[in-house]
Amino acid sequence: MATFTSVTSGNWNDGATWGKASPGVKGVDWPGNAGDVVNIGTTANQTHVVVYNVSETNELGQITIGATSGTGASRLEFSRSMNTKLTLGHQDIVCQLTGELRVGTAGAIIPKDYTAELIWNTTGDNAKGINVAAGGKLNIYGDPDYFGSDYDTVLVSQAVIPAAGNSVTITVAGDFTTKWIAGQELLVHKGGAYASYINDFCRLAITSVATNGADTDVVCTVTERPAALTCLVGADVLHLSRNVMFYKLGYNANLSQSNTFRPRLANGNLAGTSNINCCGVSFGGWYTVLTGYGIYNDCCVYRNGFKAMLGVNMGILTNIIAFANNHGTGSGQLQQVNASMVTGYIVNTDARAIYNCIAPTFGTLLNPLNMFGHISPMLNSYLCKGNIFSYSNSIGLSGYMFNCVFSGSLGYDRYGNTKANTVDANLATYGSVKAKLLNFKSIVGVTRNATMFPGRLAFEHYNQVVDAHYIADEYGDIYKTPSDGTGDNPTQRSGGSANVCEVTPQSNCSAMSYLELLNVRLWATTGVSKTYRFYVQTAFVDLTTDELKLYGEYLDEVSGGHLATVSSTQHISTRSNASDWSQYVEVTINPAQDGYVNLYLRLMGYESGMKVWVDPKPEGVAMTPRWSYGEVVLEPIIASGGGSVSPTNLGLVPLGIKQVAI
């Protein structure tokens, strides 16, 4: 074991680079023996570029690149004209303020004809790996042509996968004959409904590829098949091989294996930097691959570790494949990935795909993100948005999901193939799911009937039907339904809305666990008494005054400027027929000052199989009901000829200010 400190730029295996005999002897004149320590440009204002041009399995000691001060720009740069391998023991590669680790860079990638490997034999977990200080840089660029820039496709014919060691031919959509090559690895899902996050997958090694019309026959050797497996038409096929590989020595690459004693990335860069850049890289058996600011990643594979990403802020993470990461309920493959963009695939997880993605300022964009083969893909997400496809999971969506707006689907893949989750959404455990789903296709399957964590999924253009609206609430379902008299639909009330709210409560709907049907705002003027009335029908045998109630809140200056409340007292009985609009709930409000009136209509009762219908067009004010993510919004009626009615006379918010549901 010796220490080598650069004195100039040059090749790794040239003693002159280290102030020794040239070309010299490994371990004497240039580093290569077990435990050898390396320093490159660690003195202030030095600019030393050392080209790593060997393949070494001896486990080196710490490598430090760059200085902690000064204006130098030193780096360790992997050769782009040969296969390279660098192995470390339980040690760090440290990129200081002026240091850079470069395994290819944008415009000068590691070509597809060569491989570059960086390996750690770490003996503790989350302790050693790569340390990038503030200002330090990490650039890793493999060649996307190594897999033809195509890393995902689907099966076009059913495939029965034999036991490991046997041969199988799969046929995939598209022409991959000039893109995929022998020895590369594929991850194949079974397609269809969820059964097991482990047994629904297999790993295959490519033997050969050949054209089959517009598609490709891929002859493979089965590397791993945990259980008997038939992969259906439309099943996902992901290409895992990259020509740049960072991994833990001897890591277990099997499905569901998250390993131990894993290396990690520590990133000290601050917001506004772009110093961590990775493209076409495979990370195997890591504790955490990405963390912190200044991160750009594209077409990378994160596998068989703990978390692919932890605490990534304002990053761009595109076309990723993350699988077989994490073990346990309190973690996720993407954890605390905030104010970032993420696209690609997250699959094969015993716990969560996404966990604690909290972005209170900027939001996190998932567009598109495909999640399948999980216990539960999403947990604890705030202000996330984008296009998600959550299918073939035990649970599609669950837990503490607030202010999220998604398009996409539950139980269908991006091509519209049915791949059912056991349950699309769990509103009863792991916290409260509250998300808005736009143009979302969903197989209705919601776990409910718990009172501790009320949840609510609000669909707009439900099942990709224009202007269809639906709310799946912890305490019941609400549909936008035409008042056309078909089936059990009400007829249209004279002067009423063409569409009504059709409500079916869950058995836990009660005074303590109410289903909110309407939540709207109107402008009220001082001293103008108004009665706000909503007409209803029900198939209930009896709806008492405590089971369906309209609440009103308004500013009451006489009482000190706080909100005063009133509530309805009407008793609703079974409708005589679909045209029976004789029943209603109402409140009268005479505010002491100008301000908004908030109206809440709440159902607090249940009868098996029975419904309630609400005409959302209020009596007594000129308002038009609209639907926004399943909820009713009231807007002022525009008079003929383009003019408008007087907001003063009607008690409305001034035109141009849209009233939205709270």
C-alpha positions, 0 to 999 in steps of 0.5 A: 500500500502506497500513496500516489499524488499527481504532479502533472496531467497524464495517464494513470499507468505512467509513473511520470504522472505521479513523479515516478519512473516512466512508464514504471511498475504498478504499485511502485510508480503508479497506483494499482495495489490493494490499499493504494491511496490516490490524490489528483490535483489536491493543491490549490490552483492545480489543474491535473487531468489523469486518464484512467486507462487500466482494468484493475481488480485490486481494491484501492484506497481513497481517491481524492480529486481536486482542492478545497480552494483555488481556481484549478479544475482537476479530474480523474477521467476514464479512457474512452478507447478501451474497457476500464475497471476501477475497484475500491475497498471500503473507501471513498472517491472524493470530488472536492471543490475543484475536482471532477470524476468523469466517466464520459461526458456530454459530447464525449461519451464512453462509446458502445464498443467499450465498458467502464466499471467502477466497483466498491467492496464496501463493508458498511452500509451507507458509509462509503462511495462517492463524496461530491463537495459543493462545487465538485462534479460527477459526470457519467455518460454511457452510450445510449446506442449500446441498447439502441436508445430503446429500453422499453417495449411489450410482448406481441405474443404470449410467452411461457417462461421455463425454469432458469437455465433454459432457453426461451424465445419472446417476440417484442413490438418493434425492430431491435435487430440492430439495437440489442445484442447477445449478453444483454439483460431484459426484465420481463413482467407477466402482464395482467393482474397483480399476483406477487411483486416477485413472482410476476417477473423474470430476468432473461439474457439475450442470446440472439435477435432476428426480425419477425415482420415489424417485430423482433424475435429475441432468443434468451436464456432464462437467468431468473424465474422465481415461479411458474410464469406465463407472460401475456400479450402486452407485458412490459419488457425493459432493457437493463444493460448499460455499458457504464456500470457502478456497483457493489462487488458481488451484489445480488442481482435477483428480484427483490434483493436489496443487498447490504453494506451498500455504497452511496452518493453524498452530494454537497452541491447547492441549488442553482448548480448542475454538477451531477450528470449521468446518462446511460449508467447502471447502478447496482446494489447501492444504498442511495444513488442520487441525492441533493441539488444539481442532478441530471439523469437520463436512461439510467438503471437503479437496481437492487439497493435501498433507495434509488433517490433520496432528497433530490431537489430540483433535478431532472430524472428522465427515462429511468428504470428503478427496480428491486430497491428498498425493503420495508414499509418506511421507504421508497425507491424515490424518496423526498424527490422534490421540485423535480421532473421524473419519467420512466419506470419504477417496478418490483418493490416490496414497499413503495415506489414513491415515498414522501415526495413533498414539494411545497413550492415548485411541485414534482412533475411525473410525466410520464411515470409507469409503476407496476409490480409493487405492494404500493406505488405511491405514498405520501405525496404533496403537490405532485402532478403529471401523467402516471400509469399505476397498474398490476400492483397490490394497491394503485394509490395510497396514503397522505396524497394531497394537492396532487393532479394526475392524468393517466390510469389505474389498472391500465398501462400506457397502451390501454392494456388491462393490467389490474391492481388488486385495489386501485386506491386505498382510502382507508389506510396509510393516511388520506389519499386526496388527488385530482385525476384528469382524463384518468382511466380507472378500473373502479376498485377502492378500499374504504370504510375506515373513519380515521383517514378520510380520502377522496379521489376526484375524476374529471373526464372520468374513464377518458369520457369528455365531461364525465365527473366522478368522486370516490370518497371514503364515505361514498360515491358522487357522479355527475348524472344527466337528469333525463329520467333514464333508469333511476335518474331523475327527470329535469326539474323545471328551471333546474340543472340538466345534470345532477349529483347522484350519490351512493353513500358507504356504510360508514357514512354518518354524522362523524364521517360525512360525505360532502356533496356540495361546497360552494361560495356565493357573494353576499351583500350587507343587509340583503336577506337571501334564502339558498335552496337546493332541491333533492330526491332520495330512495332512502326510506327516510332522511332525517334532518340530521342525515342530510343538512345544508350548512351556511357560513357568512361574515357576521360583523355584529358578533365581532367579524367572525363567521356565523353559521346556520343550518337547514331543518328540512326532513326528506322522505322517499321520492314518489317518482323520478319527477318528484322535485318537491323536497329541498334543503335551505338556509336563509342568510342576512349578512351584516357585512359584504363577504362570501357565503360558504354553503356545504351540503353534507350527507350523514346517513346510510341505507343499503343500496339507496341513493340521493340526487341533488340538483346543484342549481340553487333556487333564488340566485342566478347561478350556473352549475359547472363541474370541476374534478367531480365537484360543483362550481357555481358561476354567474349566468351570462345574459343574452347578447353578451351582457351580464346580470348585476352582481349587486342585485343577485348577490354574486361575486363580480364577473371575471372572478371564478368561484371554485369549490374549496 
